Amino acid sequence: MIKIVKDLITSQKEGLWWDFKEQFHKNIIDLLHDIICMSNVICSNDRYIIFGVNDACEIVGIDESTLNYTQADIIDYLRKSSFSENNIPTIEFDVIDFEKHKLAILKIKNKRLKPFYLTQNVKKQGKELRAGVIYSRIGDTNTPKDSCSNPHDVAMMWKERFGLDLTAKDKFSYILLDMKNWQYDGISHAYYTLDPDYTIEIGEEESGNGNYWWQNIYFEKPMMYSYVLKFKNAEIYEIPIIHYRNENLKLPFPAIKFITYPNKCDGLKADSYCDLLYLQKDTIEYCLFEHIRTLEVHCTSYKTLSTPIENQIKPAIIKLPFFIVEDESEINELEKKCLLNYPRFMEERENILKGPKYSNIEINHHHLERAFAEWIFEEFDSRI
């Protein structure tokens, strides 16, 4: 966040997806207008409104006592506003210390649900936003409240909404999350009902033996097979799956960040592989993970995408310490924490291996790898 803010201020200008304000909005209609305009911008970045920077792009800071709304207030107001299809922008609001000043940062997440617009007029203190009007932004300028976005930009918003701007490869991530429009034959084939050229073929099961600890040391060894994602019968992705059948637990193989391992020249002198296991949002593997688990859940009281990853219906026996992360920067931050805390893990490992989970068994490298994965997950998953 700090780096993004610094880069934007250093640019000495406002742009398509960032804006500077010297003070916080006094009228919430102005705030709502800014959020809608930013939400409808056609670009892949998240968007930022930075409070405490004047028109000359000079840092003047803010007085926190002048902030009229908290993050909770803004989210509550958005939820109470009459957005079409209850499609509400996603925001984060925080105050940071920056170069001896306080800055307030309103982050508006980029979502492929454009256009965002209201179905009822909203008015306060003489200012009004109109129902059905699509507001956006050109360069560093918002659509005026009494105007509308140009037709070309509106068309681009709808194309993004329905995935018409995507290649077949990119569109798979988008349509996998539209679970209600997939039709499965109950065996090994599925197609997307809105565009049957998109299909999924489920491969044959293979032996459960594998190279990783989670494939070898539970009471049930998982089966392995692939989901082959196709467009017009051409293979776009082949994604390996692990499936604990008795536990009703199925997911793509996690990504792996190798923290340390034997003979790695990092001074840690590891005697086993110590891995960070994760699924990263916005990847095809994560989209398939969400697709599979949402389709298989029949009880809405269970969190389908929580961590640790566990079976969806019955009380879990197997709990996989796989992180669910937002982006690569979060993985890099976790990697740094793992390296810094590795000596502490080694100090605690002997006691961990004396615990009931490892009693009456001969410890091998799989158990050492599991001990690290579970320890690091328990240490740092609270930040997600």
The 8 nearest C-alpha neighbors of each residue, nearest first, counted from 0:
[[1, 3, 2, 4, 5, 104, 95, 106],
 [2, 0, 4, 3, 5, 97, 95, 6],
 [3, 1, 5, 0, 4, 6, 7, 8],
 [4, 2, 6, 0, 5, 1, 7, 8],
 [5, 3, 1, 7, 2, 6, 8, 0],
 [4, 6, 2, 8, 3, 7, 9, 1],
 [5, 7, 9, 3, 4, 8, 2, 10],
 [8, 6, 4, 10, 9, 5, 3, 11],
 [9, 7, 5, 10, 6, 11, 4, 56],
 [8, 10, 6, 11, 7, 5, 12, 56],
 [9, 11, 7, 8, 12, 6, 13, 5],
 [12, 10, 9, 56, 8, 13, 7, 55],
 [13, 11, 10, 14, 56, 8, 7, 55],
 [14, 12, 18, 139, 17, 19, 11, 15],
 [15, 13, 139, 17, 16, 138, 12, 18],
 [14, 16, 138, 139, 17, 137, 136, 40],
 [15, 17, 46, 14, 47, 37, 40, 18],
 [18, 16, 47, 14, 46, 48, 15, 13],
 [17, 19, 48, 13, 49, 47, 14, 20],
 [20, 18, 49, 52, 48, 50, 53, 13],
 [21, 19, 50, 22, 52, 53, 49, 51],
 [20, 22, 53, 51, 52, 50, 19, 23],
 [23, 21, 20, 50, 51, 24, 61, 65],
 [22, 24, 66, 25, 50, 20, 21, 65],
 [25, 23, 26, 30, 29, 27, 22, 67],
 [24, 26, 23, 27, 67, 29, 30, 22],
 [27, 25, 28, 24, 29, 30, 124, 123],
 [26, 28, 30, 29, 31, 25, 24, 123],
 [29, 27, 31, 30, 26, 32, 123, 126],
 [30, 28, 32, 27, 31, 26, 33, 24],
 [29, 31, 27, 33, 28, 32, 24, 34],
 [32, 30, 28, 34, 33, 29, 27, 35],
 [33, 31, 29, 35, 30, 34, 28, 36],
 [32, 34, 36, 30, 31, 35, 37, 29],
 [33, 35, 31, 37, 32, 36, 38, 30],
 [34, 36, 38, 32, 37, 33, 31, 39],
 [37, 35, 135, 134, 33, 39, 38, 34],
 [36, 38, 34, 40, 35, 39, 33, 135],
 [37, 39, 35, 36, 40, 34, 88, 107],
 [40, 38, 135, 36, 37, 114, 113, 35],
 [39, 41, 37, 38, 135, 42, 136, 36],
 [42, 40, 39, 156, 43, 155, 152, 159],
 [43, 41, 44, 40, 16, 109, 15, 45],
 [42, 44, 109, 45, 41, 110, 40, 46],
 [45, 43, 42, 46, 109, 16, 108, 41],
 [44, 46, 109, 108, 107, 43, 47, 106],
 [45, 47, 16, 107, 17, 106, 44, 108],
 [48, 46, 106, 17, 105, 49, 107, 18],
 [47, 49, 18, 105, 17, 19, 104, 50],
 [50, 48, 104, 19, 103, 20, 47, 18],
 [49, 51, 20, 103, 21, 102, 52, 22],
 [50, 52, 60, 21, 61, 102, 59, 20],
 [51, 53, 58, 21, 57, 19, 59, 56],
 [54, 52, 21, 56, 55, 57, 20, 51],
 [55, 53, 56, 52, 19, 21, 57, 20],
 [54, 56, 53, 57, 11, 52, 12, 58],
 [57, 55, 53, 54, 11, 52, 8, 58],
 [56, 58, 52, 55, 53, 59, 54, 8],
 [59, 57, 52, 60, 51, 56, 53, 100],
 [58, 60, 51, 52, 57, 53, 61, 100],
 [61, 59, 51, 100, 101, 102, 58, 52],
 [62, 60, 51, 101, 102, 63, 22, 59],
 [61, 63, 64, 65, 60, 101, 66, 51],
 [64, 62, 65, 66, 61, 101, 94, 103],
 [63, 65, 62, 66, 67, 61, 68, 23],
 [66, 64, 63, 62, 67, 23, 61, 22],
 [67, 65, 63, 64, 68, 23, 62, 69],
 [66, 68, 65, 69, 25, 23, 24, 64],
 [69, 67, 72, 66, 73, 70, 71, 23],
 [68, 70, 72, 71, 73, 67, 92, 66],
 [69, 71, 92, 73, 72, 74, 91, 68],
 [70, 72, 74, 69, 73, 75, 68, 76],
 [73, 71, 69, 75, 70, 68, 74, 76],
 [74, 72, 76, 70, 75, 71, 77, 69],
 [73, 75, 77, 71, 76, 72, 78, 70],
 [74, 76, 78, 72, 73, 77, 71, 79],
 [75, 77, 73, 79, 78, 74, 72, 80],
 [78, 76, 74, 80, 79, 75, 73, 87],
 [77, 79, 75, 76, 80, 74, 87, 81],
 [78, 80, 76, 77, 75, 81, 82, 74],
 [81, 79, 77, 78, 82, 76, 117, 121],
 [82, 80, 117, 118, 119, 83, 79, 85],
 [81, 83, 117, 85, 116, 86, 80, 118],
 [82, 84, 85, 117, 118, 86, 116, 81],
 [85, 83, 86, 82, 87, 81, 118, 117],
 [86, 84, 82, 83, 87, 81, 78, 80],
 [85, 87, 84, 82, 83, 115, 88, 112],
 [86, 88, 85, 82, 89, 77, 78, 115],
 [89, 87, 90, 38, 86, 107, 108, 115],
 [90, 88, 108, 107, 87, 91, 74, 109],
 [91, 89, 107, 106, 108, 88, 92, 105],
 [90, 92, 106, 105, 70, 107, 93, 89],
 [93, 91, 105, 70, 104, 106, 90, 94],
 [92, 94, 104, 103, 95, 91, 105, 70],
 [93, 95, 103, 102, 104, 101, 96, 92],
 [96, 94, 102, 101, 97, 103, 93, 104],
 [95, 97, 101, 100, 102, 99, 98, 94],
 [96, 98, 100, 99, 101, 95, 102, 1],
 [97, 99, 100, 96, 101, 58, 60, 102],
 [100, 98, 97, 96, 101, 60, 58, 102],
 [101, 99, 60, 97, 98, 96, 102, 59],
 [100, 102, 96, 60, 61, 95, 97, 94],
 [101, 103, 51, 95, 60, 94, 50, 61],
 [102, 104, 94, 50, 93, 49, 95, 105],
 [105, 103, 49, 93, 92, 48, 94, 106],
 [106, 104, 92, 48, 47, 91, 49, 107],
 [105, 107, 47, 91, 90, 46, 104, 92],
 [108, 106, 90, 46, 89, 45, 47, 109],
 [109, 107, 45, 89, 90, 110, 106, 46],
 [108, 110, 45, 44, 107, 43, 38, 111],
 [111, 109, 112, 108, 113, 38, 88, 89],
 [110, 112, 160, 113, 159, 109, 162, 156],
 [113, 111, 160, 110, 114, 115, 159, 86],
 [114, 112, 156, 115, 160, 111, 39, 157],
 [113, 115, 156, 39, 116, 112, 157, 133],
 [114, 116, 113, 39, 35, 86, 38, 82],
 [115, 117, 133, 82, 83, 131, 114, 132],
 [118, 116, 82, 130, 81, 119, 83, 131],
 [117, 119, 130, 81, 131, 83, 82, 116],
 [120, 118, 130, 117, 81, 121, 129, 131],
 [119, 121, 129, 130, 128, 122, 118, 127],
 [122, 120, 128, 127, 119, 129, 123, 28],
 [121, 123, 127, 126, 128, 120, 125, 124],
 [122, 124, 126, 125, 28, 127, 121, 26],
 [125, 123, 126, 122, 26, 127, 28, 27],
 [124, 126, 123, 127, 122, 28, 26, 121],
 [127, 125, 123, 122, 124, 28, 128, 29],
 [126, 128, 122, 121, 129, 123, 125, 28],
 [129, 127, 121, 120, 144, 122, 130, 126],
 [128, 130, 120, 132, 127, 131, 121, 119],
 [129, 131, 119, 118, 120, 117, 132, 128],
 [130, 132, 118, 117, 116, 129, 133, 119],
 [133, 131, 130, 129, 147, 134, 116, 117],
 [134, 132, 116, 147, 148, 131, 135, 114],
 [133, 135, 36, 148, 142, 147, 132, 35],
 [136, 134, 36, 39, 142, 148, 40, 141],
 [135, 137, 141, 140, 142, 36, 40, 138],
 [138, 136, 140, 139, 141, 15, 135, 142],
 [137, 139, 15, 14, 140, 136, 13, 141],
 [138, 140, 14, 15, 13, 137, 136, 141],
 [141, 139, 137, 136, 138, 142, 15, 14],
 [142, 140, 136, 135, 143, 36, 137, 139],
 [141, 143, 135, 134, 136, 148, 147, 146],
 [144, 142, 146, 145, 141, 147, 134, 140],
 [143, 145, 146, 128, 142, 127, 32, 134],
 [146, 144, 143, 147, 128, 129, 142, 127],
 [145, 147, 143, 144, 142, 148, 134, 132],
 [148, 146, 134, 133, 132, 142, 149, 145],
 [149, 147, 134, 135, 133, 142, 150, 153],
 [148, 150, 151, 152, 147, 153, 135, 154],
 [151, 149, 153, 152, 154, 148, 155, 147],
 [152, 150, 154, 153, 149, 155, 148, 156],
 [153, 151, 155, 154, 150, 149, 156, 148],
 [152, 154, 150, 156, 155, 151, 149, 148],
 [153, 155, 151, 157, 152, 156, 150, 158],
 [154, 156, 158, 152, 153, 157, 159, 151],
 [157, 155, 153, 159, 113, 154, 158, 114],
 [156, 158, 160, 154, 159, 155, 161, 113],
 [159, 157, 163, 155, 161, 160, 156, 164],
 [158, 160, 162, 156, 157, 161, 164, 111],
 [159, 161, 157, 112, 111, 158, 113, 162],
 [162, 160, 158, 159, 163, 157, 164, 112],
 [161, 163, 159, 164, 165, 160, 158, 170],
 [164, 162, 158, 161, 165, 159, 160, 166],
 [163, 165, 162, 159, 158, 166, 155, 161],
 [166, 164, 170, 163, 162, 169, 167, 168],
 [165, 167, 169, 168, 170, 164, 163, 162],
 [166, 168, 170, 169, 165, 171, 230, 235],
 [169, 167, 166, 170, 171, 235, 172, 165],
 [170, 168, 166, 171, 167, 165, 172, 173],
 [169, 171, 173, 167, 172, 165, 168, 166],
 [170, 172, 174, 173, 169, 168, 175, 167],
 [173, 171, 283, 170, 175, 174, 286, 169],
 [172, 174, 170, 171, 175, 176, 162, 169],
 [175, 173, 177, 176, 171, 172, 170, 178],
 [176, 174, 177, 172, 173, 290, 171, 178],
 [175, 177, 174, 178, 290, 173, 286, 172],
 [178, 176, 174, 175, 179, 180, 173, 181],
 [177, 179, 176, 180, 181, 290, 175, 294],
 [178, 180, 177, 181, 182, 294, 176, 192],
 [181, 179, 178, 192, 191, 177, 182, 193],
 [180, 182, 191, 178, 179, 190, 192, 183],
 [181, 183, 189, 190, 191, 180, 192, 184],
 [184, 182, 189, 185, 188, 181, 190, 186],
 [183, 185, 186, 188, 189, 182, 187, 190],
 [186, 184, 183, 187, 188, 189, 182, 201],
 [187, 185, 184, 188, 183, 201, 189, 200],
 [186, 188, 201, 200, 185, 184, 189, 202],
 [187, 189, 200, 199, 184, 183, 186, 201],
 [190, 188, 183, 199, 182, 198, 184, 200],
 [189, 191, 198, 195, 182, 181, 197, 192],
 [192, 190, 181, 195, 194, 193, 197, 180],
 [191, 193, 195, 194, 180, 181, 190, 182],
 [194, 192, 191, 195, 180, 181, 190, 197],
 [193, 195, 192, 191, 196, 197, 190, 198],
 [196, 194, 191, 197, 192, 190, 193, 198],
 [195, 197, 231, 230, 194, 198, 232, 191],
 [198, 196, 230, 195, 191, 229, 190, 194],
 [199, 197, 190, 229, 189, 228, 196, 191],
 [200, 198, 228, 189, 227, 188, 229, 190],
 [201, 199, 188, 227, 187, 226, 202, 228],
 [202, 200, 187, 226, 225, 227, 188, 199],
 [203, 201, 225, 224, 226, 200, 204, 187],
 [202, 204, 224, 205, 201, 225, 223, 187],
 [205, 203, 224, 223, 222, 202, 206, 225],
 [204, 206, 223, 222, 224, 207, 203, 208],
 [205, 207, 208, 222, 223, 204, 221, 209],
 [206, 208, 222, 221, 220, 223, 209, 205],
 [209, 207, 206, 214, 215, 220, 210, 221],
 [210, 208, 214, 211, 207, 215, 212, 206],
 [209, 211, 212, 214, 208, 215, 213, 365],
 [212, 210, 214, 213, 209, 215, 365, 368],
 [211, 213, 365, 214, 215, 216, 369, 368],
 [212, 214, 215, 211, 216, 217, 369, 319],
 [215, 213, 212, 211, 209, 220, 221, 208],
 [214, 216, 212, 213, 220, 217, 208, 209],
 [215, 217, 212, 213, 214, 218, 365, 220],
 [218, 216, 219, 215, 220, 213, 214, 317],
 [217, 219, 216, 220, 215, 317, 316, 221],
 [220, 218, 217, 221, 243, 245, 216, 215],
 [219, 221, 207, 214, 215, 217, 218, 222],
 [222, 220, 243, 242, 207, 241, 214, 219],
 [221, 223, 207, 242, 241, 206, 205, 204],
 [224, 222, 241, 205, 204, 240, 207, 242],
 [223, 225, 204, 240, 202, 239, 203, 205],
 [226, 224, 239, 202, 238, 240, 201, 227],
 [225, 227, 201, 238, 237, 200, 228, 202],
 [226, 228, 237, 200, 199, 236, 225, 201],
 [229, 227, 199, 236, 235, 198, 234, 226],
 [230, 228, 234, 233, 198, 235, 232, 197],
 [229, 231, 197, 232, 233, 196, 198, 234],
 [232, 230, 196, 233, 229, 197, 198, 195],
 [231, 233, 230, 229, 234, 196, 198, 197],
 [234, 232, 229, 230, 231, 235, 228, 236],
 [233, 235, 229, 236, 228, 232, 230, 227],
 [234, 236, 229, 228, 168, 233, 230, 237],
 [237, 235, 228, 227, 234, 238, 229, 226],
 [236, 238, 227, 226, 225, 228, 239, 235],
 [237, 239, 226, 225, 236, 227, 240, 251],
 [240, 238, 225, 224, 251, 252, 226, 237],
 [241, 239, 251, 224, 225, 223, 250, 252],
 [242, 240, 223, 249, 250, 222, 221, 251],
 [241, 243, 249, 221, 222, 244, 248, 223],
 [244, 242, 221, 248, 246, 245, 247, 249],
 [243, 245, 247, 246, 242, 248, 221, 222],
 [246, 244, 247, 243, 219, 248, 242, 221],
 [245, 247, 248, 243, 244, 310, 317, 315],
 [248, 246, 244, 245, 310, 243, 249, 311],
 [249, 247, 310, 243, 246, 242, 244, 309],
 [248, 250, 242, 241, 243, 247, 240, 251],
 [249, 251, 288, 240, 241, 252, 242, 248],
 [252, 250, 240, 239, 288, 253, 241, 284],
 [251, 253, 240, 239, 241, 250, 254, 238],
 [254, 252, 277, 278, 276, 251, 255, 321],
 [253, 255, 277, 276, 278, 252, 256, 279],
 [256, 254, 276, 275, 257, 274, 253, 277],
 [255, 257, 275, 274, 258, 276, 254, 334],
 [258, 256, 274, 259, 255, 273, 275, 260],
 [259, 257, 274, 273, 256, 334, 275, 338],
 [258, 260, 273, 257, 272, 269, 263, 261],
 [259, 261, 272, 269, 271, 263, 273, 262],
 [262, 260, 269, 270, 263, 271, 268, 272],
 [261, 263, 264, 260, 268, 269, 270, 265],
 [264, 262, 261, 265, 260, 259, 268, 266],
 [263, 265, 266, 262, 267, 268, 261, 259],
 [264, 266, 267, 263, 268, 259, 262, 260],
 [265, 267, 268, 264, 263, 269, 262, 259],
 [268, 266, 265, 269, 259, 342, 341, 264],
 [269, 267, 266, 261, 270, 262, 263, 265],
 [268, 270, 261, 260, 267, 271, 259, 272],
 [269, 271, 261, 268, 260, 272, 262, 364],
 [272, 270, 260, 269, 261, 364, 273, 368],
 [271, 273, 260, 368, 259, 274, 261, 270],
 [274, 272, 259, 258, 368, 371, 260, 271],
 [273, 275, 257, 258, 256, 276, 272, 255],
 [274, 276, 256, 255, 257, 372, 277, 258],
 [277, 275, 255, 321, 254, 253, 274, 322],
 [278, 276, 322, 321, 254, 253, 323, 279],
 [277, 279, 323, 253, 285, 254, 322, 324],
 [280, 278, 324, 325, 323, 282, 285, 326],
 [279, 281, 325, 282, 285, 324, 278, 326],
 [280, 282, 279, 285, 283, 286, 172, 325],
 [283, 281, 285, 284, 280, 279, 286, 172],
 [282, 284, 286, 172, 285, 287, 281, 171],
 [285, 283, 287, 282, 286, 288, 251, 238],
 [284, 286, 288, 282, 287, 283, 280, 278],
 [287, 285, 283, 289, 288, 284, 172, 290],
 [288, 286, 290, 284, 285, 289, 291, 283],
 [289, 287, 285, 291, 286, 290, 250, 284],
 [288, 290, 286, 292, 287, 291, 293, 285],
 [291, 289, 287, 288, 293, 292, 176, 175],
 [292, 290, 288, 294, 289, 293, 287, 295],
 [291, 293, 295, 289, 294, 290, 288, 296],
 [292, 294, 296, 290, 295, 291, 289, 303],
 [295, 293, 291, 292, 296, 290, 178, 297],
 [296, 294, 292, 293, 291, 297, 311, 247],
 [297, 295, 293, 298, 294, 311, 292, 312],
 [296, 298, 295, 299, 312, 294, 311, 293],
 [299, 297, 300, 296, 301, 312, 311, 302],
 [298, 300, 301, 297, 296, 302, 303, 312],
 [301, 299, 298, 302, 303, 297, 312, 296],
 [300, 302, 299, 303, 298, 311, 312, 296],
 [303, 301, 305, 304, 300, 299, 311, 306],
 [302, 304, 305, 301, 311, 292, 293, 296],
 [303, 305, 302, 306, 289, 308, 292, 293],
 [306, 304, 302, 303, 308, 307, 309, 323],
 [307, 305, 308, 322, 304, 321, 323, 320],
 [306, 308, 320, 319, 318, 309, 321, 305],
 [309, 307, 306, 319, 318, 305, 321, 320],
 [308, 310, 318, 315, 317, 307, 319, 311],
 [311, 309, 248, 247, 315, 246, 312, 313],
 [310, 312, 296, 303, 309, 313, 301, 247],
 [313, 311, 310, 298, 314, 296, 301, 297],
 [312, 314, 315, 311, 310, 246, 247, 316],
 [315, 313, 316, 312, 310, 311, 309, 317],
 [316, 314, 317, 310, 309, 313, 318, 246],
 [315, 317, 318, 314, 246, 309, 310, 313],
 [316, 318, 315, 309, 319, 246, 310, 217],
 [319, 317, 309, 308, 307, 320, 316, 315],
 [318, 320, 308, 307, 321, 309, 317, 213],
 [321, 319, 307, 373, 376, 318, 322, 372],
 [320, 322, 277, 276, 319, 307, 308, 323],
 [323, 321, 277, 324, 276, 278, 320, 306],
 [322, 324, 278, 277, 279, 321, 325, 306],
 [325, 323, 279, 326, 322, 280, 278, 329],
 [324, 326, 280, 279, 329, 323, 327, 281],
 [325, 327, 328, 329, 324, 279, 280, 330],
 [326, 328, 330, 329, 331, 325, 279, 324],
 [329, 327, 331, 330, 326, 332, 325, 333],
 [330, 328, 332, 327, 331, 326, 333, 324],
 [331, 329, 333, 327, 328, 332, 334, 326],
 [330, 332, 334, 328, 329, 333, 327, 335],
 [331, 333, 329, 335, 334, 330, 328, 336],
 [334, 332, 336, 330, 335, 331, 337, 329],
 [333, 335, 331, 337, 332, 336, 330, 338],
 [336, 334, 332, 338, 333, 337, 339, 331],
 [337, 335, 333, 339, 334, 338, 340, 332],
 [336, 338, 334, 340, 335, 339, 341, 333],
 [339, 337, 341, 335, 340, 336, 334, 258],
 [340, 338, 336, 337, 341, 335, 342, 343],
 [341, 339, 337, 343, 338, 342, 336, 344],
 [340, 342, 344, 338, 343, 339, 337, 345],
 [343, 341, 345, 344, 340, 346, 339, 267],
 [344, 342, 346, 340, 341, 345, 347, 339],
 [343, 345, 341, 347, 346, 342, 348, 340],
 [346, 344, 348, 342, 347, 343, 341, 349],
 [345, 347, 343, 344, 348, 342, 349, 350],
 [346, 348, 344, 345, 350, 349, 351, 343],
 [347, 349, 351, 345, 350, 346, 344, 352],
 [350, 348, 352, 351, 347, 353, 346, 345],
 [349, 351, 353, 352, 348, 347, 354, 346],
 [352, 350, 348, 354, 353, 349, 347, 370],
 [351, 353, 349, 354, 350, 357, 348, 370],
 [354, 352, 350, 351, 358, 357, 349, 355],
 [353, 355, 351, 352, 356, 357, 358, 350],
 [356, 354, 358, 357, 353, 352, 359, 351],
 [355, 357, 354, 358, 352, 353, 351, 359],
 [358, 356, 355, 352, 354, 360, 353, 359],
 [359, 357, 355, 360, 356, 354, 353, 352],
 [358, 360, 357, 361, 355, 356, 362, 353],
 [361, 359, 358, 357, 362, 363, 356, 366],
 [360, 362, 363, 359, 357, 358, 366, 364],
 [361, 363, 366, 360, 364, 367, 357, 365],
 [364, 362, 365, 366, 361, 367, 368, 360],
 [363, 365, 367, 366, 271, 368, 362, 272],
 [366, 364, 212, 368, 367, 363, 369, 211],
 [367, 365, 369, 368, 364, 363, 362, 370],
 [368, 366, 364, 370, 369, 365, 371, 271],
 [369, 367, 365, 371, 366, 370, 273, 272],
 [368, 370, 366, 372, 367, 371, 373, 365],
 [369, 371, 367, 373, 368, 372, 374, 366],
 [370, 372, 374, 368, 369, 373, 375, 273],
 [373, 371, 369, 375, 374, 370, 376, 368],
 [372, 374, 376, 370, 371, 375, 320, 369],
 [375, 373, 371, 377, 376, 372, 370, 378],
 [374, 376, 378, 372, 377, 373, 371, 379],
 [375, 377, 373, 380, 378, 374, 379, 320],
 [378, 376, 374, 375, 379, 380, 373, 381],
 [379, 377, 375, 376, 374, 380, 381, 373],
 [378, 380, 381, 376, 377, 382, 375, 333],
 [379, 381, 382, 376, 383, 377, 378, 322],
 [382, 380, 383, 379, 378, 377, 376, 306],
 [381, 383, 380, 379, 378, 333, 324, 329],
 [382, 381, 380, 324, 323, 379, 322, 325]]
